[in-house]
Amino acid sequence: MAAERGGVGTRGPEKHWTAKAIFERWQRFYELKTSAKALTRLEFTEHIAYLLFLKLDHERSQRSGMFATRSVAPADSWPRLVLASGEDLHGALTGLMTDLGRPNPQDPRRAIAGVLFQDSRPWPVDRMAELGRLIIEEFDPYRWSDVNRDELGSAFSLLIADCRDDIRAKRETGQFLTPPYLLKVIAEALALTQQDRVIDGAVGVGTSLIAAHREMAAQGGRVDAAAIAGADIDVQMCRLATMNVLLNTGRQFHDVPPVLRADSLRVRDRLVRRHERDVAATVVICNPPFRSVETNTEQRDDFWAQNATLPANFLQHLAITLPQGARAAVFVPDGVLFHQGAASTIRRELLKNCTVHTLLRLPTGMFHDTGSKSNVLFFTKSTRRPTGEPNTDELWVYDARDLHHTDTESPLTEDDFTEFLEAYRPGEEGFTGRTESSRFKRYDRDAVRKILDSPDVRLDLRADSGEAPYDFGDPRDIARSIVDHLGDAQRSFERVLDSLG
């Protein structure tokens, strides 16, 4: 990567490459050397993941002596891709994807590759020249294993963030990107230790697991490979999450997969299956899809309520399947806090069976272009009291709803939540050392009992006692969301028109 060709430069070894320069190089190749109509940003990022995996796997197998590791892919995989072109390249890549993506219980070293290449599709056959250039110009000449791990992981995370419009368009699985700084704040609030086992049943691109791993690693020492695990129903998200976690945590390519493809709500009595072993979770961080559709949970006779919305079902799934003493931070839209019917039953049982200690009301529209009003519920799974009394004695509400920042103008940062962290976890005193403020309000035992005695068990609580104007959010976010929904409606009507001939 010569300096004049993109800034990652031959004048310094690969170990000096920066995340920004690597990301910009990939971004420039996509914008200038690929056909946008043939390949989306998301599909391009998938191919970056494939090539990175194969190149790094090949390089590590070529190391001398005791430093070499047996390759996960067939030994000649990378050289064959470098030498092939046209239909031969398409055939070689297709065969490799099929081979690596096929379940192979006899070879556990291929388990991660099985997740990464599952249901993968190669670059369009009529655009093989573009893929060939990507391999020959951007990957083969360089030693990617010499790149600083943090820089390479950050570069791949930047590439994923650049796909946010493509990811947001995946409405069938309700995908959106949770800001990394917010997950860092949550990981810090949960006071993670290296003894914790953190899971996410709707892992998306794996940002929650990376935030948890970094919080544990910051304490010094090695973080065990079993410390994080996730699942998602979307095969593309599992693919991106797998590579994202591998690059950002230093996991070995032949290790147990950090992410598996699964419908978490169909699994009873456990949270996430980690390859052939279950995870004994101590912490859950989860931002499930906010789609309001009802889901079929007839097979879950352990649920407190049937016919709940998807985010409400995730909340009860996590609360029910958590082991005693485990801590949780679960994102929920406003509706889960006040809807009647199944949602009210879930709220009542949650307060009874768990210690629900904190509600963080997030700024409106935090998730890019959604205009959603969201919250984070913090709770601990507790043993029911012999007296039958509910486990929740008091509930604190921190209100950040009025922090109106957008993605494009004065975006929110970790610093905006410094006050929340100070209020949430005030040193060694724990929750008993909390003090009220204009943003932080305590609902005591009597207030919680009054909520439980009410028919709707509403938890859409405020930190201030005054009647503030209704919060509609930033007008620019609302307008942007309306434009997007109108575009979706137009495309739907066009499909109807096409079906009518």
N, C-alpha and C positions, 0 to 999 in steps of 0.2 A: 504494500500500500504506500506508494510514493507520496511524499508530502504534497507535490504539485497535483496529485490525483485525488486528494481528499483529506489530508491532514493527519492520517494515522501513521505515516511516515517511515521510510526505511532508514532514516538517519538515527533512529533510536530503536532498540529491540522491542519485540512485541510486549515485553513486560511493562513498557511505558505507555502503551495505548490507553486511552481514556474511554469511559462509557459514552460520552457525548460524541467523540470522533467515530467510534464504531457504529453507533446508532445512526449518525448522519450519513455514514458511508452506505449502510443498508438502505436507508430511506432514499438516498439519491439514486441508488441502483433501481429501486422500484419505480420511482417517478420518471426516470430518464431512459431506462433500458428494458422496461417491461410494458406490455399492453394492459392498461387498466381494465379494459373490457374483458380480457381473458382471465385475469387473476385479481382477486380482491386483496386488500392489505392483509386481511386475516389469513387468506390462503398463502400469501407470500411469507408471512411470519411462520406459518406451519412449516414451510420448506426450509426456512432458516433453521428451525428446530431440528428437522431431519438431518440437514447437512452438518450442523454443529455436532450432533450426536455421533454421526458416522466419522467425521474428521477427528474429533477428540478420541473416539474409541480406537481409531486406527493409529493415531500418534502414540497413545499410551501403550499399545501393543508393540510398538517399534522401539521403545526405550531399551537401553542395554541392561543386561544382567538382572539383578534382583528388583530393579525399578519397573520392569516390564510387567504388564498384566494381560492375560489372555483376552482377546477381543470378544465382544458380545456378538457382533455381526460376523458373518463368514470372513475369513482372513483376507480375501482379495476384494472385498466389497468396494472400498474406496478407490483403489487403483483402477478397477473396472469402470467406475463412474467417470473417472478423469479421462480415460481413453475413449469412452463411447461418445457417440453423437447421434442426433436425429432419432429414428425409430429404435436404434440399438440402445440409446440412452434411455428412452422411454421404457423399453422392455427390461433393461437392467434394473432401473429404479422400481418399476412395478413388481418385478419378481422379488426384489429385496424387501419392499414394503409388505408384500403378502407373506413372505417367510417370517419376518420379524414380528409382524402383527398377529400371527397365528398363535393361539394358546399352546404352550409347551410345558406341561407339568413336569416332564422328565428333565428339563433344564431350567432350574430356578434362576440362573444367571440372566435369562432372557425376560424375566418378569417385567422389568421397567420398559424394555423395548416393546413388549407386548402392549403396554398401555400407550406408549408414544406413537406406535404405528398402527394401532387398531383402526380398522375401517378407513385407512388413509388413502388418498387419491393423488396420483402424481400430477405434475405440471402438464397442462394441455399438450397433446402430442404434436400439434401444429406450431408450438412455441418452444420446441426443444432447444433451439439456438440460444434463447434467452437463458434457459437453465444451464446450458453448457458454459456460457460466459460467466454466470454466477459461480459455478464450480471452479473454472479455470482462473478467473481473474480475482475473485474475492476470497476463496477458501484454500485451494490447493497450495499456493506458494508460501503460506505462512504457518507458523507453529502456534496454533490456537491454545495449546496447553500451556504456553508460556505467558499468556495474557493473565494479568491479575484477576483472580476469581471474582472479587467484588466488582471490578469494572465490567467484566463480561456479563455477570448477572444483572447489573444495573442497565447495561445496554439492551439486553433482551427484555427487561421490564419496560424500558422506554419504548421499544418496538411494539409491545403489547398495548401500551397506553395509546399509541398512535392508531390502534385498531378500534378505538372505543366506539366509533359510529357503526362499524360492522358488528361489533359485539352487542351493542344496544339494539340492533335490528333483529337479533335472534329472540324475538318475542315469544316463540313457542316454548322456550325454556327459561324465559324471564331473566336474561343475563344483563348485568351492568357492572361497571367497575367501581369498587369501593376505594375511596382515596387512601393510599398507603399511609399517609400521616395520621389519619383517623384510626387505622388499625394499630399503628404504633402506640398511640395514646391508650387504646383499649388494652393492649398487651401490657403496658406499664401499669395501668390501673389494676389489672388482675394479679399483679405481683408474682409473675411467673418465676419459677426456679428450675434448675436443671433436673430436678426430680419429677417435674410435671410431665404429663402426656396430653398434648393438645390435639383436638380433632375439630374438623369442620365438615359437616354433612352436606353442604352446598358450596363447595370450595371455589367455584369459578376458576380464576386464573392463578389461584394459590397464594394470593397476597397475604391472607390471614396467617397462613402457615409460615411464610417468610418472616412476617412481623414477630410472630411468637418465637421462632428460632433465633432471631437477632436479639430479642430481649433476654433469652436464656444465655446466649453466647456472650453477651455483654458482661456477664458475671465472671467470665474467665473459665478456662477449661474447655473440654470437649463436650459437645452436645450429642447425646446418643441418637443413633439413626431412628430409634423407635419413638422419639420425642414428639413427632408431628405426623399426622395422617389425615387424609381427606378423601371425599368422594363427591362425584357430581354425575348427573344423569346425561349431560351433554358431552359427547365424545370429543369434540373440538376443545372444549374447556379442559377436559382431562389431559389432553395432549399438551396444551399450552401450560397448564399448571405443573405438569410433570417436569417439563424442561425448565420452567421458571424456578421451581424448587431445587432441581439439580444444580443449576448454575449459581443460585444465590445461597446455597447452604453447603456446597461441596460434597454432596452425596455421591457415592460410587455408582457407576452405571449398571453394575451387576448386583446392586443391593435390592432389598425389598422395596417395592413401589411405594412412594409417599402418597400417591393418589390412585384411586381405582374408580372405574365407571360403575355407578350403581344408583338405583332409586332409593334414597335413604328412607323414605317414608314406608317402604314395603318391608323393611327389616325390623323385626320385633326383637326386643331384649338385648340389642346391642346398637351402638352408634355407627361405627365404621369398621368394616372388615379390612384388615391390613394383610393382604395376600392370604396366607393360610392361617394367620393368627389374629385374634381379636385384640383391639386396643383397650386396655383398662384406662379409660379417659379420666383425667383429673380436672381438665379444663375444656370448655367448649367456646369457640368463637365462631359465630355463624351469622351470615347475612343472606337469608334465603330469598328466593324470588318473591317479588311483591305482587304478583298476579293475583287478582281477587277471585279467580275461578274456583269453584268447588272441586274437590278431588275425591276420587273413590278410595276410601279407606276401610272398606268392609272387612278386609282381612286383618285389620288391626282392632281386635276386640279388647285390647288393653287401653285403647284411647278413652279419654274422658268424655269426648263428644265426637259424633260423626257429622259429616257434611259441613265441615268447617272450610274456610278458605285456605289456600296453600300456605301463606305465612303463619296462620293460626295453627295449622296442622304441624308445621315445623316446630313451633313453640312447644306444643304439647308432646311431640315426639322426643324432643331433647330433654324436657323436664321429666318425662316418664322413664326414659332409658338411661339417664345419668346414674352412675353409682353414688352412693351416699357420700356426702362431703365434697363432691365435685363442684367447681365454680363455673358459671356461665355468663357470657355476654351475647345476647341475641338481638339482632336488629328486627324491629317490627314497624309496619306502617301505622299511622294513627288509628285506622279502622279497627285493628286488632285490640286497641285499648278501649273502644266504646261500642262496637257492634253488638247487637243483641243475639239471642239464640245460642249457637254453638260457641261463639267467641266468649260470651259471658260465662258459660259453664267452664271453659278452659281457664279464664282469669280466676274464677273462684277456687278451682282445684290447685292452680299454681300458687295462690296465696296460702292455701292450706298445707300443701305438700313440700313447698320450698320456702326458703327465707329470701323473699324478694326485697332487697335492701335499697336499690338505687334505680331511678328512671332518668336517663339522659335524653332530653328533648333536643334533637339535632336541628340545625338551621334548615329552613325550607329549601328544597331543590338541591340537596347536597350531591345527589347522584346525577351525573351529567344529563341535562336536558329532560329529566323526568318530572320536575315540578312536584316531587313527592314530599310528603311530610313524614318524617321517620324518627324513630327513637331507638335507644338501646336499653334493654332490660337486663340488669345485673342481678343474678340470684345464685343461691347455693342450694344444692339438693340436701334436704334434711330428713332425719327420721321423724315420723309422725309422733307427736307427744301422746303418752298413754291417756291423758285427760281428754284427747280429742280436740284440744285447742289448736287453732291454726299456727303454723310455724312462723309466719310473718308478724312481727311485733310492731315494726315501724318501717316506713318507706320514705326515703329521701328523694326529692325531685330537683334535678339541676336543669335549668332552662337556658339553652343556647339558641332558642328559636329565632331570636331577633338579630342574629349575626347574619345580615344579608350580604353575602359575598357571592360572586359568580366565578365560573371557570376562566372567563376571559378578562375580567376586570377585578382587580384586588381580590384574588382567590384566597380562600381560607388556608391557614397553615397550622402546623402543630402548635405554634405559639398562641393561637386563639383558644386553645384548650388547656393552657397552663393553669388557669384559675380552677378549672374543673378538677384537674389532677390534685391540686393542693387541697381542694375541698373533699374529694373522694377518699383520699388515703393520707390523712394527716399524721404521718410518722408512725411510731410504734404504738400509739394509743389506739389505732384502728378506728372502727366506726364509732366507738364511744367518744372519740375526741372531735367529732364533727361539730361545726358551728353553723348556724343559719346565716344567710345573707340575702341580698335582693334577688340573687339567682338560685339560691339553694334553700329549699324549705323541707322541714321535717313534718311528716304525717305520723303522729304518735299512735299508741296502741288504740286509743278511743277512736281516732279517725279511721284507722284500718278496720276496726270492728264495724264502724258505721258503713264503710264501703262494702264489707262482706254481707251485712244485713240488708243492703239495698238489692232490689230485683236484678239490676243490670251489672252490678259490680264494676262500675266504670273506673278505669285507671288513666283516663286522659286528664291528668292532674297538672296543675300549674305551680310554679314557684312563687308567683305573686298573688296576692289576694284580690287585687283590683280587677275590674272588668275592662281589660284591654281590647282594642279593636281586633277584629278577626284577622288573622295573619294569612294573607293570600300568597305571600312570597314576593320575590323580585319580579316586576313586570316583564323584564327582558326574558327571564326563564320561562314565564308563562307564555309569552308570545312565541318563543322558539318551540316550545312543546306543542302549541296549537298548529304551527306550520308543519311540524313532523307528523302529527296525527292526520292532518288534511292530506299530506302526501301518501300516508298509508291507506287512507280511504280511497284516494284516486286510483292507486294501484289495485286495490281490491275490486273496484268497479270495472277496471280494465280487464281483469281476469274473468269477471262475470260476463262482460261483453264478448270476450274471446270464446267463452264456452258456448255462447249463443250463436256462434258462427258469423 
